[in-house]
Amino acid sequence: MRRPPMVAVIGRKHSGKTTLTVRLSAALHERGHRVMTIKHGSHTFNIDPATTDTYRHFHEGGAERVAMAAPDKFALIARWDTELQPEQIAERHMADADIVLCEGFKMSTLPKIEVYRIAAHAAPLFPETESYRGTIIAVVTDVTDLRTSIPVHRFSDNLWLPKLTAQVERDIMSLPGAVS
């Protein structure tokens, strides 16, 4: 199985991870890339309300996997005893992606983009350490005087998104073994 290029968007709660993931996904899509995403949640979820047939198949029928197929989309709900790592999910279900953006997974070994907004939190998620420089490829922030050796994209720069998109293409998608 092929593992597509991957990057995780991380940050503290309410820092803007979803917004950044969606905007980066759209920018990469506009450049002609096949983008897929994985959202990490710390709690269980239901994508099918109790009134749906798929809910009944899964919860009442005890089906291990339930697929919902429509003319324009497909969803698969599956049970698991052990949470898969994002790399395993991408290999199994997203091997044909040009890039997979992961929201969350801050403890993974994936390269990461941290979103840090001073309005949400007083400090970035990770301090400036050797391990930080090894996994964080960029910080996107509203802080004008943030000092770090990692590339910083400031929301005040009107070109922050095109610059970040180009960095992801260069630093993540062009890695050896990456296909796009």
N, C-alpha and C positions, 0 to 999 in steps of 0.2 A: 504494500500500500504506500501511496505517496503522501507525505506530509507537506501541505502547502506552507508558504511563508506565513508567519503569525506574529502579531504584536498585541500586547495587552494594554488597555487604557485603565489606569488605576488612579486612585485618589481617595480622600476621606469622604464620608457620607455627605451628600448635598454639595459636592465640589463641582459637579458638572460632567461626570463620566458619561452619562447617557447622551447628553447634548454633544459632547466632543466625539463620541463614537459615531453618532448619526451623521454629523457634519463631515467627519473624515471619510466615512463610508460613501457618502454622496459625492465628495470630491474625487475619490478614487474611481468611483463608478463613471463619473463624467469624463474621466481620462481614459475610459474604455476598459477598465479592469473588471473582472468578475469577482465581486466582493461578497464574502459571507461573514456572519457574525455569530459569536457565542456570548450569551449573557450569563454571568455567574450569579447565583442567588445563594444566600446563606440559609434560607428556609425553603420548605417545600412550596409548591404552587399548583394551581389548577388552571389549565388553559381551556378547559371545557366545563362550563357550569353544570350544576346538578340536573338541569332540565334537558340536557342534550343526550342523544343516543350514544355518542362516544363515551360520555361519562358513565352511562349505564353499562356499556360493554366492559369498561375498565374497572369500575368500582363494584357493580353488582355481579357482573359476569366473571370477574377475576382474571380477565385476559392479561397476559404478560405484555403484549404490545397491541396497540390499536392504531391503525392508520386511517386518516380521514383524507379522502381524495375528492377534489373538485376540479372543474375544468381549468382553473387558473392557479391552484395551489395544492400543496400536500403537507400534511402534518403527521408526525409519528409520536405517539406517547408510549413510553416504555418504562417498565419497572427496573430498578437495579438495586443491588444490595450494597455495592461499593461505588462511590462516586468516581467517574472517569476523569482523568486529567484532560485539559483542553487539547493537548496534542493527540490523545487517543480519540476524542470526539471528532477532531478535524480529519484524522486519517480514515476513520470509519464512514463519516457522513459528508465530508467536504473536500475530498481529495482533488476535485476538479476546480477548486477555487484558485484564483490568482493570488489572493491574500485573504486571511481570516483575521478579523479584528475581534478581540476578546474584551468584554467589559468586565473588569474585576480580575480575579486570579492573581492578586498581588503577591501571593507566596510562591507562585510558579517560577520556573526558570526562564520563562519567555522574556524576550526584550520588552521593555515597558515604556509607555508615555505617561507621565504623571500630570494630572490636571490639579492645579493648586490655585485656589482663589482666597485671598486674604479676607474677603467678606464672609467666607464660610468657616475658615480655620486660621489660627494664629501662625501655624508652621506647616511646612510641607510634610508629606508622609514619611519620607526617608531623609535622614541627615546626609551630609556630604561625607561619604566613606568610600573605601575602595570597592565594597560590594555594591554600593549604590551606583558608582560609575560603571560597574560591569553589567548591570541589567537595565538601568534607566537610560534610554537613548535621547529623551527630550523631556522638558518641562514646559507646559502651557500654563500661563499665569496672568493675573492682573497686577502682579507686583512689579513696579517699575525698577526697583533697585535690587532684585534678587541676584545674588552672586553665586555662581556655581561653574564648574568646568564643563557641565553638560549643556548642550544647546538649549537655549531658552526661546520660546515663541511667546510674545506678549500680545494679549488681546487688544492692546492699544495700537498695535501695528496692523494696518488694514490688510497686509499681505501675510498675516500669520498662518492662515489656513493653506494657501498655495505653497508656502515655504515648508510647512509641516508635511504636506502631501508629497512634495518633492523629496523630502528627507526620508519618508517611509519607502518611497519607490527606490531610492538610492541605497539606503542602509538595510532594508528588510527584504524587499522584493528582488534585489539583484544579488543576494547572497548565493554562494555556490549551491547548486541543487534546487534553487528557486526557479520555477517555471511560470512565466506570465506572457 
